[in-house]
Amino acid sequence: MTDAPEILRFSAFAATPDGGNPAGVVLDAGGLDDAEMQRIAADVGYSETAFVTGASDDGARLRVRYWSPAAEVPFCGHATVATAVALAERDGPGTVVFETAAGAVTMESFADADGQVTVSFTSVEPQVRDLDPAVRDRLLGLLGMTADDVDPRFPVREAFAGNWHPIVFVADRELFHQFRFAPAAVAALMREQGWLGTVTVLHAEDPADIEARNLFPVGRITEDPATGSAAASVGAYLRAQGFPGDSVRIRQGAHVGRPSELRVAVPATGGILVSGGAVRIG
């Protein structure tokens, strides 16, 4: 009988000491099967737990899988950052490539004079596509909105940088803060559309400084405090829409009492860069 793997717990992208998005991390998951990983993720109870299931001979490439309490997901940004910080604490900072179900993700970790680790990951090649108007209107209806509530600068589209996310910019700030939704109905639409990430709802006076709410009922989390894959997808969306600028600050998590901040760099081509840190829980 093998020993149970060590389960680490981190909070990623925290803007305050009690903020950020919790993630589980299992650095030695090579002996676990799918059922065991699913059970551990459900027991941990965070939106995602990351499992390092294998490594190249030189340790420069790692196979990483992500599980929510309900199912496996192709990619998870905040759990990726948590895993990279855990590896940097164990092995020292540097560059490593995570082989994920969504593709290869390059991680760079840096430690300051106090040993605090910051991580940047470069997403897989992003994609942006139009959303069928009928699906758009169904989604907006489930959020208690209509097409008139969408910021006219930002049409509702789908963006991918590891997971597909519908991107909804709300014009009115009060509506952004106050809208309500039925989790079961939104989760059903997400499963139907193959949205394994979050429904990304945003408000921005300035596209370089965005407020975000990421709905994740398909993973049994009503609202996610910080979502790295969504942040990368937002960067891809802004680039596709032709908005100028190469950096974006995304503030998230206030609605669930865990303020978070994600920094996004948007190069002219290629993957989107998302930066942040993670601190141990307990």
Residue pairs with C-beta under 8 A, 6 or more apart in sequence:
2 31
5 26
5 28
5 29
5 31
5 32
5 40
6 26
6 27
6 28
7 24
7 25
7 26
7 40
7 44
7 49
8 24
8 25
8 26
8 27
8 82
8 86
8 280
9 22
9 23
9 24
9 25
9 44
9 46
9 280
9 281
9 282
10 22
10 23
10 25
10 82
10 85
10 86
10 278
10 279
10 280
10 281
11 19
11 20
11 21
11 22
11 23
11 82
11 258
11 278
11 279
11 281
12 20
12 21
12 22
12 23
12 78
12 79
12 81
12 82
12 85
12 226
12 228
12 260
12 276
12 277
12 278
13 19
13 20
13 21
13 78
13 81
13 225
13 226
13 228
13 252
13 253
13 260
13 261
13 262
13 276
13 277
13 278
14 20
14 226
14 258
14 259
14 260
14 261
14 277
14 278
14 279
15 251
15 253
15 259
15 260
15 261
16 259
18 257
18 258
19 225
19 253
19 258
19 259
19 260
20 78
20 225
20 226
20 253
20 258
20 260
20 278
20 279
21 46
21 47
21 78
21 224
21 225
21 226
21 227
21 253
21 258
21 260
22 46
22 47
22 225
22 281
23 46
23 47
23 48
23 49
23 50
23 76
23 78
23 79
23 81
23 82
23 83
23 278
24 40
24 41
24 44
24 46
24 48
24 49
24 50
24 79
25 49
25 50
25 52
25 79
25 82
25 83
25 86
26 32
26 37
26 40
26 49
26 50
26 51
26 52
27 52
27 83
27 86
27 87
27 90
28 52
29 37
29 51
29 52
29 53
29 65
30 52
30 53
30 54
32 40
32 51
32 53
34 72
37 49
37 51
37 65
37 67
37 72
38 67
38 71
38 72
40 49
40 51
40 67
41 48
41 49
41 67
41 68
41 69
42 69
42 70
44 69
45 69
46 69
47 68
47 69
47 76
47 78
47 216
47 219
47 221
47 224
48 66
48 67
48 68
48 73
48 76
48 78
48 79
48 219
49 66
49 67
49 79
50 64
50 65
50 66
50 76
50 79
50 80
50 82
50 83
51 64
51 65
51 66
51 67
52 62
52 63
52 64
52 83
52 87
53 63
53 64
53 65
54 62
54 63
55 61
55 62
55 63
56 62
59 91
59 96
60 95
60 96
60 97
61 96
61 97
61 98
61 99
61 104
62 87
62 96
62 97
62 98
62 99
63 98
63 99
64 80
64 83
64 98
64 99
64 100
65 72
65 100
65 101
66 72
66 73
66 74
66 75
66 76
66 79
66 80
66 100
66 101
67 73
68 216
68 218
68 219
68 220
68 221
69 219
69 220
69 221
70 218
70 219
70 220
71 196
71 219
72 101
73 163
73 196
73 197
73 219
74 100
74 101
74 102
74 162
74 163
74 196
75 100
75 101
75 102
75 105
75 124
75 162
75 163
75 197
75 229
76 162
76 228
76 229
77 121
77 162
77 227
77 228
77 229
77 230
77 231
77 232
77 274
78 226
78 227
78 228
78 276
78 278
80 98
80 100
80 105
80 107
80 121
80 228
81 119
81 121
81 228
81 274
81 276
81 277
81 278
82 278
83 98
84 96
84 98
84 107
84 109
84 117
84 119
84 121
85 109
85 117
85 119
85 277
85 278
86 278
87 96
87 109
88 94
88 109
88 111
88 117
88 119
89 117
92 111
93 109
93 110
93 111
93 117
94 108
94 109
95 106
95 107
95 108
95 109
96 106
96 107
96 109
97 104
97 105
97 106
97 107
98 104
98 105
98 106
98 107
98 121
100 162
102 124
102 162
102 163
103 124
103 125
103 162
104 124
105 121
105 122
105 123
105 124
105 162
106 121
106 122
106 271
107 119
107 120
107 121
108 119
108 120
108 121
109 117
109 118
109 119
110 117
110 118
110 119
111 117
111 118
112 118
116 277
117 277
117 278
118 275
118 276
118 277
119 275
119 276
119 277
119 278
120 265
120 273
120 274
120 275
121 228
121 273
121 274
122 270
122 271
122 272
122 273
123 161
123 162
123 229
123 232
123 236
123 271
123 272
123 273
123 274
124 161
124 162
124 271
125 270
125 271
126 159
126 160
126 161
126 232
126 233
126 235
126 236
126 239
126 271
126 272
127 159
127 160
127 236
128 157
128 158
128 159
128 160
128 236
128 237
128 240
129 157
129 158
130 155
130 157
130 158
131 139
131 156
131 157
131 158
131 166
135 189
135 193
136 147
136 156
136 166
137 146
137 147
138 189
139 156
139 166
139 168
139 186
139 189
139 199
140 146
140 147
140 149
140 150
140 156
140 168
142 181
142 182
142 185
142 186
142 189
143 168
143 179
143 181
143 186
143 199
143 201
144 179
144 180
144 181
145 168
145 170
145 175
145 179
149 170
149 171
149 172
149 175
150 156
150 168
150 169
150 170
150 171
151 169
151 170
151 171
151 203
151 204
152 171
153 169
154 167
154 169
154 202
154 204
154 237
154 241
156 166
156 167
156 168
156 169
157 166
157 167
157 237
157 240
158 164
158 165
158 166
158 167
159 165
159 167
159 233
159 234
159 236
159 237
159 240
160 233
160 236
161 229
161 232
161 233
161 235
161 236
161 271
161 272
162 197
162 229
162 232
162 233
163 195
163 196
163 197
163 198
163 229
163 230
163 233
164 193
164 194
164 195
164 196
164 197
164 233
165 195
165 197
165 198
165 199
165 200
165 229
165 230
165 233
165 234
166 193
166 195
166 199
166 200
167 200
167 202
167 233
167 234
167 237
168 199
168 200
168 201
168 202
169 202
169 203
169 204
170 176
170 179
170 201
170 202
170 203
171 203
173 203
173 211
176 201
176 202
176 203
176 211
176 213
177 255
179 201
181 215
183 215
183 217
183 222
184 217
186 199
186 215
186 217
186 218
187 217
187 218
189 195
190 196
190 199
190 217
190 218
191 218
195 218
196 218
197 216
197 227
197 229
197 230
197 233
198 214
198 215
198 216
198 224
198 227
198 229
198 230
199 214
199 215
199 216
200 212
200 213
200 214
200 227
200 230
200 233
200 234
201 212
201 213
201 214
201 215
202 210
202 211
202 212
202 213
202 234
203 210
203 211
204 210
204 211
207 238
207 243
207 245
207 248
208 245
208 247
208 248
208 249
209 248
209 249
209 251
210 234
210 248
210 249
210 250
210 251
211 250
211 251
211 252
212 227
212 230
212 231
212 234
212 250
212 251
212 252
213 223
213 252
213 255
214 223
214 224
214 227
214 230
214 252
215 222
215 223
215 224
216 222
216 223
216 224
216 227
222 256
223 255
223 256
224 230
224 252
224 256
225 252
225 253
225 256
225 258
225 260
226 252
226 253
226 258
226 260
226 261
226 262
226 276
227 252
227 262
228 262
228 274
228 276
231 248
231 250
231 262
231 264
231 272
231 274
232 264
232 271
232 272
232 274
233 272
234 248
234 250
234 264
235 248
235 264
235 265
235 266
235 272
235 273
235 274
236 266
236 272
238 245
238 248
238 266
239 266
239 268
239 272
245 266
246 265
246 266
246 267
247 263
247 264
247 265
247 266
248 263
248 264
248 266
249 261
249 262
249 263
249 264
250 261
250 262
250 263
250 264
251 259
251 260
251 261
252 259
252 260
252 261
252 262
253 259
253 260
261 276
262 274
262 275
262 276
263 274
263 275
263 276
264 272
264 273
264 274
264 275
265 272
265 273
265 274
265 275
266 272
266 273
267 273
